[in-house]
Amino acid sequence: MVELIAATVGGCVAIAGQGILGKLSRSSDARDAVIRLTTAVEHIATQLEQMHADMKEDRKETYGRLSTVEQRLSKLEAQRYS
């Protein structure tokens, strides 16, 4: 009889332990997922900032070239109609 009670209590303790370990594992997995997502968002933000700076520089260069071309075209038109 004592063995039966001990086995029942042991089974209950084992099931409770597995439940607690499962919950801790899920909590740990969730925490890891949040960390990975946060890191990914920070990386994307950094990449967007770099892309914005690159676009700004490209735009500056493009408008500079367009201005030069516009000035040359104005000179050619002035020569043509003079």
C-alpha positions as CSV (number, residue, x, y, z in Angstrom):
1,M,0.0,0.0,0.0
2,V,2.8,2.4,0.9
3,E,4.5,1.6,-2.5
4,L,1.3,2.5,-4.3
5,I,1.0,5.8,-2.6
6,A,4.7,6.5,-3.2
7,A,4.3,5.7,-6.9
8,T,1.2,7.9,-7.2
9,V,2.9,10.8,-5.4
10,G,6.1,10.3,-7.5
11,G,4.0,10.3,-10.7
12,C,2.2,13.5,-9.6
13,V,5.6,15.2,-8.8
14,A,7.0,14.1,-12.2
15,I,4.0,15.4,-14.1
16,A,4.1,18.7,-12.2
17,G,7.9,19.0,-12.8
18,Q,7.4,18.4,-16.5
19,G,4.6,21.1,-16.6
20,I,6.9,23.6,-14.9
21,L,9.8,22.8,-17.1
22,G,7.6,23.1,-20.2
23,K,6.3,26.4,-19.1
24,L,9.8,27.7,-18.4
25,S,11.0,26.4,-21.7
26,R,8.1,28.2,-23.5
27,S,8.9,31.3,-21.6
28,S,12.6,31.1,-22.5
29,D,11.6,30.4,-26.2
30,A,9.4,33.5,-26.1
31,R,12.1,35.6,-24.6
32,D,14.6,34.4,-27.2
33,A,12.1,35.2,-30.0
34,V,11.6,38.7,-28.7
35,I,15.3,39.3,-28.5
36,R,15.7,38.0,-32.1
37,L,12.9,40.2,-33.4
38,T,14.2,43.3,-31.6
39,T,17.7,42.7,-33.0
40,A,16.2,42.2,-36.5
41,V,14.2,45.5,-36.2
42,E,17.3,47.4,-35.1
43,H,19.3,46.0,-38.0
44,I,16.5,47.0,-40.4
45,A,16.5,50.5,-38.9
46,T,20.2,50.8,-39.4
47,Q,20.0,49.6,-43.0
48,L,17.2,52.2,-43.7
49,E,19.3,55.0,-42.2
50,Q,22.2,54.0,-44.5
51,M,19.9,53.7,-47.5
52,H,18.5,57.2,-46.7
53,A,22.0,58.7,-46.5
54,D,23.0,57.0,-49.8
55,M,19.8,58.3,-51.5
56,K,20.5,61.8,-50.3
57,E,24.0,61.7,-51.6
58,D,22.9,60.2,-55.0
59,R,20.2,62.9,-55.3
60,K,22.7,65.6,-54.6
61,E,25.0,64.3,-57.3
62,T,22.2,63.8,-59.8
63,Y,20.9,67.4,-59.3
64,G,24.4,68.7,-59.6
65,R,24.9,67.0,-62.9
66,L,21.5,68.1,-64.1
67,S,22.3,71.7,-63.2
68,T,25.6,71.5,-65.2
69,V,23.7,70.0,-68.2
70,E,21.1,72.7,-68.0
71,Q,23.7,75.4,-68.0
72,R,25.4,73.9,-71.1
73,L,22.1,73.6,-72.9
74,S,21.3,77.2,-72.1
75,K,24.7,78.2,-73.6
76,L,24.1,76.1,-76.7
77,E,20.6,77.6,-77.2
78,A,21.9,81.1,-76.8
79,Q,24.6,80.4,-79.5
80,R,22.0,78.9,-81.8
81,Y,19.5,81.8,-81.6
82,S,22.2,84.5,-81.7
